[in-house]
Amino acid sequence: MNDKYASQTLNYYNQNAPQFSSSTQSLDFAPIQNKFLSFLPSQAHILDFGCGSGRDTKYFLAHGYHTDAIDGSEELCRISSEYTGVPVKQMLFQELNAAEEYEGIWACSSILHSTYYELKDILKKLAHALKKEGILYASFKYGDFEGMRNGRYFIDLTEDKLQKLLQETNVFELKEKWISTDIRPGRDEEKWMNIILIKKSCIY
């Protein structure tokens, strides 16, 4: 991503971290969290990749999963560390260098802040970080848009763009995908693409 766009996106979250956290921590995301967990062994090692307010990290920890959390925003790292009771590492997506460490990676509304080119590289890093046949959950706004919107950079996904992305990276197979509505008050017209991917067995 253009450094200017990346800086603007991080600045948005740093400047709006309290409001963003208060609007997302209390949301009931259990149906999707539980769907993701259903693919994992008990007490699996999870990476919350772009943890935001820490809502999902706290949920996974409370259900007995060993969970690491990262975010690019310094302020969100501070807030989510306090909220979850575990240290949240400040790190950009491109800095991930883990190898076969996790059974599951949760990327809820996070890697959508990437260009298409960056997203391909990030998916390869995520596959490398997962153990054999590890599971990735990710969500994107549904559509064709890519660019700055409301102070942040977004890439939206459609079924065709997702298929193209999976073909070009060749590290994940699609297990499930579904469209959901935004659960935040007053935003039920917004649509989201949810995907559950499994690391290809030929990738180590």
N, C-alpha and C positions, 0 to 999 in steps of 0.2 A: 504494500500500500504506500502511496505517497506519504512521506513523513509528515507533511502538513495535515493530512486527513487522520493519520494515526494519532498525532498529538491532539487534534481537536476532539477525537473520540475519547481519549483518556482524560482530557481536560473536562469534558462533559461529566464523566462519572466522578471525577475528583470533586468538582464543584457542586454536583447534585447528589452526592453519596447519601447524606441523611434522608432526603426525601425519597430517593430510589429505594433505599433499604426498608424504610417504613412502609412503602407501598407494595413490597414484594415478600417480606418475611412472613407475613400472616396469611398469605394465599394458600389455599388447600390444593396442593399439587400431588396428593397421595396416589390417585389413580395412575398417573404416569410414572411416578417414582416406584410404585409397586410393580408395574409392568416391567420396568427396567430390572428391578431386583429379582424378578421371577426367572430371569435368564442366568442368574449368577449363583454360585454355591454359597452356602451360609458362611458368614464372616469373611467374605471375599474382600480383596484389596481394591478399593475404588479411588479413582482420581476425579475430583470435581474440577473440571477444566474451564476456568472462568466462573468462579463461584458466586460472584456478585455479593448479595447480602448475607450469604451463608445459610440460607434456608434449607437447601438440599443437603449440604454437608451435615447440618445438625440432624436432619431426618435420618440420614444413613448411619451416623454415629449412634443415634438412639435405637436403631434396629440391629446393632451389633456388628456393623461393617467397619473395617479399618479404612479410614478415609483420609486422603491427602487433598488439600485444596490450594489452588493458585488463582491469582487474578492480576491483571495488569495495572489496576488502579490502586494507588497507595492508600487512599482513603477507604475504599471498599475492603481492602485487606485489613485495615485497622478495625473497621466496624464488624466485619465477619469473624475476625479472630476473637473479639470480645463476645460476640453472640454465640459462637460455637464452643468456645473454650479451648480451641486448638490453634496453633500458629498457622496462619495462612501466608503462603509465600508469594511475594510480588514477583511476577514473571510474565513476560510476553509469550504469546503462543509459539512463536518461532524459536524460542529458547528451550523448548522441551527436548530433552536428550535421553530420556529413560529408555531402557531396553527390557522388554518382556517382564515388566514389573507388576502389571495390573490385570485383574480379571475383567474389570469393567471401567469404562471412562464415560463420565456424564458431562456433556457439553450443551447445557440447556441455555438457549438464547445467548450464546457466547461467540462461537466461531463464525457467526453471521456478520461479525465486524471484521471481515477480511475481503480482499479482492478474490476473484475467481482463481487467479494464478497462485496466490498465497494459500487459498483453501486447499488446493491440490497438494501443496507441500505439507500443510498442517495434517491432512489426512494420512499421509505417509508417515509422519512423525508419530501420530496417534496409533497407527497400526504397529509401528516398531515398539511402542511403549506397552502394548498389550501382550499378554501371554497367548499361547496357541488357542485359537478359536475364542479370543476375548471379544467382549461386547462393547459397542459404542452406541450411546444415545445422543442425538443432536436434534436441535429444532431451529427452524428458520421461518421468517415471515414468508407467506405464500405469495409468489408472483415472480415477475421478470425484472424488477427494479434492481439496479446496482449503482450506488453513489451515496452522497451525503444526504441525510434526512434527519431533521430535528436535532442537529448538532453532532450526529454520529454517522460513521460510514456503515452501510449495510449492503449485504448481498442477499437477495431473496431467491427462493428456489421454487421451481415447478417440477413436475414429474420428469419432463424431458431434460431439464438441466441436471437433475439428480442422476438420471441414467447416464448422461454424458460424463458427469464427474466421476462416477464409479467406473465407467469404462476406461477413462483416461488415466486414472490412478491405479486401478487393478489390484487393490489391497484389501478391499472389503466386499462382502456379498450382502445384499439387502435381505433382512429377515422380515421386517414389517415397516409399513409406512401408513400414516393416516393424517387427515386434516382435522384440526381442532379450532375452536374459537378462543379468543383471548379471554381469560377468566378475570381480568381486572375490571372493576366497575366502569361502565360506560364505554367499554371497548369491545363489546361482543360482536361487532361487525368485522373485526380484524381476524384474519385466518392464519393459521400456523401449519407448516409442514413438519411433522414429527417422524423421525426415522430411527430404526434400530438396525444396526449393522453388525455383522460378525466378521472377524478377521479371517481372511482366506487361509486355509490350512497350508498352502504352499509358501506363505510368507512367514519368515522367522526373524 
